[in-house]
Amino acid sequence: MSNLTRRIEAVIFDLDDTLLDWSGREESWQEVTRPLLENVYHYLVQSGHPLDDPEHFFELVHRHIEGVWEEAKKDWSGASFGDALLLACEDAGLNTARLDLDELMRVYNWQPMPGVELYEDAFCVLDTLRDRGYRIGLITNSFYPMWMRDVELRHYNLLDYFDARITSGDSGYMKPHPAIYRRILDLLDVPAARAVFVGDRPENDIAGANEAGLISILIDPPHLDRELHGIVPDFTITRLSELLPILEQLEKEGETHG
């Protein structure tokens, strides 16, 4: 079927708990990020910035991380790890004008979370989508820039599948704000009515996709047990592979009404 007649042109995914299974995560957020913040602390000290107490610095970073998330949720603007890091450095008495934020985030050295794995049917589904000519996109409500999350995509051999990918930290908005969906649609050059969005969080992924005019597909494996809170997805699946017959159904409906 040519792209001129098909009903669906693009499939857009959430990342965490949609393509990546976080159910086996082995360490807490604090445990994972502690050595990463130690990297930043030691880099700052060795670069001549006056920091005395590492525990105080770690506390400041975590406090500002919570702060930027709470502020962002007021209007669904995009929380930024870089903002939190600079605010913590400022509170620690550093001259932030002298800091290279990109370098600090590279020193932080984000890596895949221990115990997080790719869903077993992810490659099969992504390969099939690519073979059928769909454009593939990614939106994640991550406060990290996309280049940091790309570390994980490379680790799981996912990076080359995506025609466009964005984080909320880069775009300035987070799901469910419709602006982040419009941004990925612009990058993919696809209208909302010809795209489906697959995600695991009803109040972020599905509500936002519905408002932006995409076809919404909730992935709801048993271990997640998300509450819908009155939000209605167009379709619900428990495994990624269940997406493929839904696309076939949509294409047949497109032929019928075309």
C-alpha positions in Angstrom: 0.0 0.0 0.0 1.5 3.4 -0.9 1.9 6.1 1.6 -0.6 8.2 -0.4 -3.5 5.9 0.4 -2.6 4.4 3.8 -4.5 5.7 6.8 -1.5 5.6 9.2 1.9 6.9 8.3 3.7 7.1 11.6 3.9 5.2 14.9 5.2 7.2 17.8 6.3 5.5 21.1 6.9 6.5 24.6 10.2 5.0 25.9 10.1 3.9 29.6 7.7 1.0 30.3 6.6 1.1 26.7 9.7 -0.1 24.8 11.9 -0.6 27.9 10.6 -2.8 30.7 11.5 -1.2 34.0 9.9 -3.9 36.2 13.2 -5.5 36.9 15.0 -2.3 38.0 17.6 -3.3 40.6 18.4 0.0 42.2 16.6 3.1 43.4 17.0 6.4 41.6 19.1 7.7 44.5 21.4 4.6 44.3 21.9 4.9 40.6 22.5 8.7 40.5 24.8 8.9 43.6 28.0 7.8 41.7 27.0 10.0 38.8 26.7 13.1 41.0 30.0 12.1 42.6 31.5 12.4 39.1 30.2 16.0 38.9 31.3 16.8 42.4 34.9 15.6 41.8 35.1 17.3 38.4 34.0 20.6 40.0 36.5 20.4 42.9 39.3 19.4 40.6 38.5 22.3 38.3 39.0 24.7 41.2 35.4 25.3 42.2 35.0 25.6 46.1 32.8 22.7 47.3 33.4 21.4 50.7 30.7 18.9 51.7 29.7 16.4 49.0 26.6 15.3 50.9 25.4 18.9 50.9 25.9 19.2 47.2 24.0 15.9 46.5 21.2 17.1 48.7 21.0 20.4 46.8 20.9 18.6 43.4 18.1 16.3 44.5 16.1 19.2 46.1 16.3 21.1 42.8 15.4 18.1 40.7 12.2 17.8 42.8 11.7 21.5 42.4 12.0 21.6 38.6 9.6 18.7 38.3 7.0 20.2 40.6 7.2 23.5 38.8 7.0 21.9 35.4 3.8 19.9 36.3 2.0 23.2 37.0 1.7 23.9 33.2 3.3 20.8 31.7 6.4 22.7 30.7 9.5 20.6 30.3 11.6 20.0 33.4 15.3 20.2 32.7 18.1 18.3 34.5 20.5 21.0 33.4 18.4 23.7 35.1 18.4 21.6 38.3 22.1 21.1 38.2 22.9 24.8 37.7 20.5 25.8 40.5 22.2 23.4 42.8 25.6 24.8 41.8 24.4 28.4 42.4 23.0 27.4 45.8 26.4 25.8 46.6 28.0 29.3 46.1 29.5 28.6 42.6 29.7 31.2 39.8 27.5 29.4 37.2 28.7 31.8 34.5 32.0 29.9 34.7 30.5 26.5 34.3 30.1 24.5 31.0 26.8 22.8 31.5 27.3 20.4 28.6 30.5 19.3 30.1 29.0 18.8 33.5 26.3 16.6 32.0 28.8 14.6 30.1 30.9 14.1 33.3 27.7 13.0 35.0 27.9 10.0 32.5 24.3 8.7 32.4 24.0 5.0 31.6 21.3 2.4 31.3 19.6 1.6 34.6 20.6 -1.8 36.0 17.8 -4.4 35.5 16.0 -2.4 32.8 15.5 -4.5 29.7 14.0 -4.2 26.3 10.6 -5.8 25.9 11.2 -9.2 24.2 9.0 -8.4 21.2 10.3 -4.9 20.6 12.7 -5.7 17.8 10.2 -7.8 16.0 7.6 -5.0 16.1 10.1 -2.2 15.2 11.5 -4.3 12.3 8.0 -5.0 11.0 7.0 -1.3 11.2 10.2 -0.3 9.3 9.6 -3.0 6.7 6.1 -1.7 6.2 7.3 1.8 5.6 6.0 3.5 8.7 7.8 6.5 10.1 8.8 5.8 13.7 9.0 8.4 16.4 9.8 8.6 20.1 8.7 11.0 22.8 9.8 10.6 26.4 9.0 12.7 29.4 12.6 12.7 30.4 14.3 15.8 31.9 17.5 14.7 30.3 18.4 16.0 26.8 17.9 13.4 24.0 21.7 12.9 23.6 21.8 11.5 27.1 18.9 9.1 26.5 20.6 8.1 23.2 23.1 6.3 25.4 20.4 3.9 26.3 19.0 3.7 22.8 22.5 2.7 21.6 22.9 0.2 24.4 19.7 -1.5 23.5 20.4 -1.2 19.7 17.3 1.0 19.2 18.8 4.2 18.0 18.6 3.5 14.2 14.9 2.7 14.3 13.8 6.3 14.9 13.1 8.9 12.2 12.6 11.5 15.0 13.0 11.5 18.8 12.6 14.1 21.5 12.6 14.5 25.2 10.5 16.9 27.2 13.7 18.4 28.5 14.7 19.4 25.0 11.3 20.4 23.7 10.2 22.7 26.6 6.9 20.7 27.1 6.0 17.4 28.6 3.2 15.0 27.9 0.2 15.6 28.0 0.8 19.1 26.6 -0.2 19.0 22.9 2.9 21.0 21.9 5.2 18.1 22.4 3.1 15.9 20.1 2.9 18.7 17.5 6.7 18.9 17.6 7.3 15.2 16.9 4.6 15.3 14.1 6.4 18.3 12.5 9.7 16.4 12.6 8.1 13.4 11.1 6.1 15.5 8.6 2.9 13.6 9.4 -0.6 15.0 10.4 -2.0 13.9 13.7 -4.8 11.9 12.2 -2.3 9.7 10.4 -0.3 8.9 13.5 -0.7 6.5 16.4 0.9 7.0 19.8 1.8 4.1 22.1 2.4 4.8 25.8 1.8 3.4 29.3 0.6 6.3 31.3 -3.0 7.3 30.8 -2.8 10.8 32.3 0.3 11.7 30.3 0.6 9.6 27.2 -3.0 8.8 26.4 -4.6 12.1 27.5 -2.1 14.1 25.5 -2.4 11.9 22.4 -6.2 12.2 22.5 -6.0 16.0 22.9 -3.5 16.3 20.1 -5.6 14.3 17.7 -3.5 11.1 17.4 -4.9 7.6 17.7 -4.0 6.5 21.2 -2.9 3.1 22.2 -2.3 2.2 25.9 0.2 -0.5 26.6 -1.0 -2.1 29.9 1.0 -5.1 30.9 -0.1 -6.8 34.1 2.8 -5.5 36.2 2.0 -1.8 35.6 -1.6 -1.7 36.8 -2.2 1.9 35.8 -5.5 3.7 36.8 -7.3 5.2 33.9 -8.9 8.0 35.9 -11.6 8.4 33.2 -9.2 8.6 30.3 -10.2 6.5 27.4 -7.6 5.2 24.9 -8.6 4.2 21.4 -7.0 0.8 21.9 -5.4 -1.1 24.7 -2.7 -3.7 24.4 -0.8 -5.9 26.9 2.2 -6.6 24.6 3.9 -4.6 21.8 3.2 -7.3 19.3 -0.6 -6.6 19.7 0.1 -3.3 18.0 0.5 -4.9 14.6 -3.0 -6.3 14.1 -4.4 -2.9 15.2 -2.5 -1.2 12.5 -3.8 -3.7 10.0 -7.3 -3.0 11.2 -6.8 0.7 10.8 -5.5 0.3 7.3 -8.5 -1.8 6.3 -10.8 0.8 7.7 -8.9 3.4 5.7 -9.5 1.4 2.5 -13.2 1.1 3.3 -13.6 4.8 3.9 -11.0 6.0 1.4 
